[in-house]
Amino acid sequence: MEIRSVAVIGAGTMGAGIAQICAQAGWQTNLFDAYPEGLEKGMGNIEAFWDKGIARGKTTPEQKEEWSSNLNPFSDMVAAVRDVDMVIEAVPEILQIKARVFHVLGEETKESCLLATNTSSLSIADIAAASGRPDKVIGMHFFNPVPIMKLLELVKHDLCSEETISLAQSAGDAMGKTTILVKDVPGFATSRLGVVLGNEAIRMLADGVASASDIDTAMRLGYKHPMGPLELSDLVGLDVRRDILNNLAESFQDDSYLPHPLLDALVKEGSLGKKSGQGIYDWSDGNKSDRDSFPM
Ligand SMILES: NC(=O)c1ccc[n+]([C@@H]2O[C@H](COP(=O)([O-])OP(=O)(O)OC[C@H]3O[C@@H](n4cnc5c(N)ncnc54)[C@H](O)[C@@H]3O)[C@@H](O)[C@H]2O)c1
């Protein structure tokens, strides 16, 4: 089986990016959002991305025209998913919302349709169960910004069929991504390694090993990481990282995953990272600088 048409459910940060690369892959792409303003914003973001590409000489107007003709906004989910070969869900990270979507997908899509979820932390098996067709369900964990980030983390659960895995791998290739295959365990591969590194860097900061910028420089120049673990934590959001660590500690019944007390204290004082103007770094003027003091 070959993918020719796709529906993307949710037109937010991730859904819009996913729909964009699907349209660029040459697939008929139906983009659905439960809210008219969400759909409008998502379509607008895709258009703006393509226009920026033209302004920078990376995209031609002809390419934009071709890609735009592949992309269709939908305000009716059943109409969006009915005839497509693959659905990728990117609605908010709440199991009840995702389960409702997958229940409808199980009823309304073609028998052969591949059903993917972009969850970053929920159990794929739990989401798959809601569809009534778990063999067709797989995790497709994209990274932000989707059109730029090369990685696609595929997450297989116990009932996922081999056919579903190989179809997802070839879909990833067609979208220009490098795929990795990971078991359905909390934090998959990326989040687990990423948050553990960030938590250890925060422990080092609290222990006075070095300043935040020196710890980040250690990993950038010593290990060729494009960005240090503390800066990355600030960009992702310290509240998001704390929640993932708590989830890992609970799922694995292992306190070594618990967020360091400094991370908890930063979140408690409202220092959530770049989005709040202050986190591990001070971002108040839009650039990062080391803070004079920490809440511990
Ligand atoms: N933002 C990231 O960096 C990132 C990275 C990887 C994975 N994810 C995952 O992707 C998913 C989406 O995240 P996001 O950041 O794009 O969220 P978002 O809030 O930007 O977008 C969610 C969209 O879903 C729409 N929506 C809400 N309920 C819906 C429903 N029932 N049916 C259809 N649309 C609905 C909203 O209107 C909104 O446009 C989450 O599972 C998240 O964990 C996010």
The ligand as a Gaussian input file, in Angstrom:
#p B3LYP/6-31G(d) Opt

LIG

0 1
 N        4.544000      21.765000      20.702000
 C        5.540000      20.894000      20.638000
 O        6.731000      21.276000      20.670000
 C        5.261000      19.420000      20.499000
 C        6.292000      18.554000      20.088000
 C        6.011000      17.193000      19.896000
 C        4.724000      16.716000      20.127000
 N        3.732000      17.580000      20.545000
 C        2.393000      17.016000      20.749000
 O        1.551000      17.409000      19.647000
 C        0.206000      17.522000      20.084000
 C       -0.324000      18.889000      19.719000
 O        0.491000      19.867000      20.339000
 P        0.539000      21.382000      19.821000
 O        1.714000      21.994000      20.498000
 O        0.403000      21.414000      18.341000
 O       -0.814000      21.942000      20.476000
 P       -1.634000      23.259000      20.074000
 O       -2.384000      23.638000      21.289000
 O       -0.758000      24.249000      19.396000
 O       -2.672000      22.715000      18.973000
 C       -3.749000      21.856000      19.236000
 C       -4.846000      22.138000      18.203000
 O       -5.845000      21.149000      18.360000
 C       -7.129000      21.787000      18.232000
 N       -8.098000      20.911000      18.879000
 C       -8.458000      20.836000      20.182000
 N       -9.336000      19.825000      20.366000
 C       -9.527000      19.263000      19.135000
 C      -10.312000      18.169000      18.669000
 N      -11.069000      17.442000      19.486000
 N      -10.290000      17.877000      17.343000
 C       -9.524000      18.619000      16.496000
 N       -8.763000      19.656000      16.881000
 C       -8.759000      19.958000      18.187000
 C       -6.931000      23.155000      18.851000
 O       -7.908000      24.074000      18.392000
 C       -5.513000      23.504000      18.393000
 O       -5.533000      24.200000      17.154000
 C        0.224000      17.209000      21.580000
 O       -0.064000      15.862000      21.762000
 C        1.659000      17.510000      21.977000
 O        2.082000      16.802000      23.125000
 C        3.966000      18.909000      20.713000

